């Protein structure tokens, strides 16, 4: 099977874009796991697959490297937008995802701003396995939870250097409170407009960054009264800007960069 792709990253959060708008090819979870293997495949945190769409520039579906689907990916959404804008010369496009229609705007040559939709704050929508206060979950450390098309759990800590992200993240990801598992954030508040963030990503481990996790962490920080409506998030790989007015959509802005283009020759199962 020949499959053309573009490898990209957003501050080191790497992903692959596959454009199937002209040639629809079903991609199985097994095949996506093979592509995501960093030793035998291409390697990525997420893959974004474009298909044709009547009410938007394109429809985008996302998967983690382990083959599990997800409804949103802030980094890959920006990457898809960059790719299409390079091809068309447009500075604004609309993409359809499982989160709905998302408006994407080119701010500079490499910075893309994305409408990430409204956060989900009720326990059923996130989803959680029982009715609890999503602002303070009944877990050690009293984290907050929200949904951004995928579930997010945010711990606020005094010193990130003291946190074992892998051990704590893995344990929280699979807690019975999260029937679909969860992304886990550890946030150190520098001031109301700046945070330091480290991430344990559902199905992916520790990434250098994650657009949706940055959004989820800021939403939860604003809800807890720690943050202003406009926050610069410093991840391991770089910075992004997240804006939320406490009642509407979340906006994510940050750099994306192409790494290389290639063609996969292999067995699609």
C-alpha positions in Angstrom: 0.0 0.0 0.0 1.3 3.5 -0.9 0.2 6.1 1.5 1.4 9.7 1.2 1.8 11.7 4.5 3.3 14.9 6.0 5.1 14.7 9.3 4.7 17.8 11.4 5.1 19.1 15.0 3.9 21.8 17.3 6.8 22.6 19.7 7.9 19.0 19.5 4.4 17.5 19.8 4.6 15.4 16.6 1.8 14.2 14.4 1.2 12.9 10.9 -1.3 14.4 8.4 -2.8 12.0 5.8 -4.9 13.6 3.0 -7.6 11.2 1.7 -9.9 13.9 0.2 -9.3 12.5 -3.3 -8.7 8.8 -2.5 -10.7 7.5 0.4 -8.9 4.5 2.0 -10.2 3.0 5.3 -7.4 2.9 7.9 -7.8 0.2 10.6 -6.7 0.6 14.2 -4.1 -2.1 13.6 -2.6 -0.1 10.6 -2.6 3.1 12.6 -0.7 1.4 15.4 1.9 0.2 12.8 2.3 3.7 11.4 2.6 5.1 14.9 5.4 2.7 15.9 8.6 4.7 16.2 10.7 1.7 15.3 8.7 0.0 12.5 6.5 2.8 11.3 6.6 6.6 11.0 6.1 7.4 14.6 3.9 10.1 16.0 1.7 11.1 19.0 -1.4 11.5 16.8 -2.4 11.1 13.2 -4.9 13.4 11.5 -6.8 12.0 8.4 -8.5 14.4 6.0 -11.6 13.4 4.0 -13.9 15.4 1.8 -16.7 17.3 3.4 -19.7 19.3 1.9 -19.9 21.9 4.7 -16.3 22.6 5.4 -12.9 22.7 3.8 -12.3 19.2 5.0 -13.3 16.7 7.7 -10.6 15.6 10.1 -10.5 12.5 12.1 -7.8 11.8 14.8 -6.2 8.8 16.4 -3.6 8.2 19.0 -0.5 6.2 18.2 -2.0 3.2 19.9 -4.9 3.2 17.4 -7.6 4.6 19.7 -9.7 7.4 18.2 -10.1 10.9 19.7 -12.4 13.7 18.9 -9.9 16.5 19.0 -6.2 17.3 18.8 -5.2 21.0 19.0 -1.7 20.4 17.6 -2.8 18.4 14.6 -5.7 20.7 13.9 -3.3 23.6 13.6 -1.0 21.4 11.4 -3.9 20.5 9.1 -4.8 24.1 8.9 -1.2 25.1 8.0 -1.0 22.5 5.3 -4.3 23.6 3.6 -3.5 27.3 3.9 -0.1 26.7 2.3 -1.8 24.9 -0.6 -4.7 27.4 -1.1 -3.2 30.7 0.1 -6.2 31.2 2.4 -5.7 32.8 5.8 -8.9 31.3 7.3 -10.6 28.0 6.9 -13.3 25.9 8.6 -12.7 22.2 9.5 -15.2 19.7 10.5 -14.3 17.4 13.4 -16.2 15.4 15.9 -16.3 18.6 18.0 -18.2 20.3 15.2 -17.1 23.0 12.8 -13.9 24.7 13.9 -12.6 28.0 12.5 -8.8 28.2 12.0 -7.0 31.5 11.3 -3.4 32.1 10.2 -1.9 34.7 12.5 1.7 34.6 11.1 3.6 32.3 8.7 3.9 29.7 11.4 1.3 30.6 14.1 -2.2 29.2 13.7 -5.2 30.1 15.9 -7.9 27.4 16.3 -11.4 27.6 17.7 -11.4 24.5 19.9 -15.1 24.7 20.8 -16.7 25.0 24.2 -15.4 22.9 27.1 -17.6 20.2 28.6 -18.0 20.7 32.4 -20.7 18.2 33.4 -19.6 14.8 34.7 -21.6 12.8 32.1 -20.2 14.7 29.1 -16.5 14.4 30.1 -17.3 11.5 30.8 -16.9 10.4 34.4 -18.3 7.2 35.9 -20.3 8.8 38.6 -21.9 12.2 39.5 -19.2 14.2 41.3 -18.1 17.8 41.5 -15.9 18.2 38.4 -14.2 21.2 40.0 -12.8 19.0 42.8 -12.7 15.3 42.1 -12.7 12.8 44.9 -9.1 11.8 44.2 -5.9 12.5 46.2 -4.8 16.0 45.3 -8.4 17.2 44.4 -7.8 17.6 40.7 -10.4 19.3 38.4 -11.9 17.7 35.3 -13.3 18.9 32.0 -13.8 17.7 28.4 -12.4 19.2 25.2 -13.6 16.4 22.9 -11.4 14.2 25.1 -11.3 13.9 28.9 -8.9 16.0 31.0 -7.8 15.8 34.6 -5.7 18.7 36.1 -3.6 18.7 39.2 -2.3 22.0 40.6 1.0 21.6 42.2 3.6 23.9 43.9 6.7 22.4 42.3 6.6 20.4 39.0 10.1 19.1 39.6 8.8 17.1 42.5 6.2 15.3 40.4 6.7 11.8 39.0 4.6 12.5 35.9 4.7 8.9 34.5 3.8 7.2 37.8 1.1 9.6 38.8 -0.2 10.1 35.3 -0.5 6.4 34.5 -2.3 5.7 37.7 -4.8 8.6 37.2 -5.4 7.8 33.5 -6.8 4.4 34.4 -8.7 5.3 37.5 -12.2 3.9 37.6 -13.6 7.4 37.7 -12.6 7.7 34.0 -14.5 5.1 31.9 -12.7 6.2 28.7 -9.4 6.9 30.6 -8.1 10.5 30.7 -5.4 12.9 29.9 -3.6 14.1 33.0 -2.0 17.5 33.6 0.3 18.8 36.3 0.2 22.6 36.5 2.5 25.0 38.3 0.9 28.4 38.3 3.6 31.1 37.8 1.1 34.0 37.8 -2.4 34.4 36.5 -1.2 34.7 32.9 1.5 32.1 32.9 1.7 28.4 33.8 4.1 25.6 33.5 2.5 22.3 32.3 3.6 18.7 32.1 1.4 16.1 30.6 0.6 12.4 30.7 -1.4 11.8 27.6 -4.1 9.1 27.3 -2.7 6.4 25.1 0.5 8.2 24.4 2.7 8.7 27.5 4.6 11.9 28.1 4.6 14.3 25.1 6.5 17.6 24.7 3.1 19.3 24.4 -0.5 18.9 23.6 -3.0 21.5 22.3 -6.1 20.0 23.8 -4.3 19.4 27.2 -3.2 23.0 27.3 -6.8 24.0 26.7 -8.1 21.7 29.4 -5.5 22.8 31.9 -6.3 26.5 31.4 -10.0 25.9 31.6 -9.7 24.1 34.9 -7.3 26.8 36.2 -9.7 29.5 35.3 -12.6 27.6 36.9 -10.5 27.3 40.1 -9.8 31.0 40.1 -6.1 30.7 39.6 -5.9 32.2 36.1 -7.0 35.1 33.9 -8.8 34.6 30.6 -5.7 34.7 28.6 -2.8 32.4 29.6 0.6 31.5 28.1 1.3 27.8 28.7 4.9 26.6 28.8 5.1 22.9 28.0 8.3 20.8 27.7 8.6 21.7 24.0 7.5 25.3 23.9 4.7 27.8 24.5 1.1 28.2 23.3 -1.6 30.8 24.1 -5.0 29.7 25.4 -8.0 32.1 25.8 -11.4 31.4 27.4 -14.0 33.9 28.6 -15.6 31.4 31.1 -18.7 31.0 29.0 -17.9 30.4 25.3 -15.4 28.7 23.1 -11.7 28.1 23.9 -9.1 29.5 21.5 -5.7 28.0 21.0 -2.8 29.7 19.2 0.7 28.4 18.6 3.4 27.5 16.2 3.4 24.5 13.9 6.2 23.3 11.6 6.5 20.7 8.8 9.2 18.2 9.3 9.1 16.1 6.1 6.8 14.5 3.5 7.0 10.8 2.6 5.3 7.8 1.2 4.6 4.7 3.2 5.0 1.3 1.5 3.6 -1.5 3.5 0.8 -3.8 4.5 -2.4 -2.1 5.6 -3.7 -5.4 7.1 
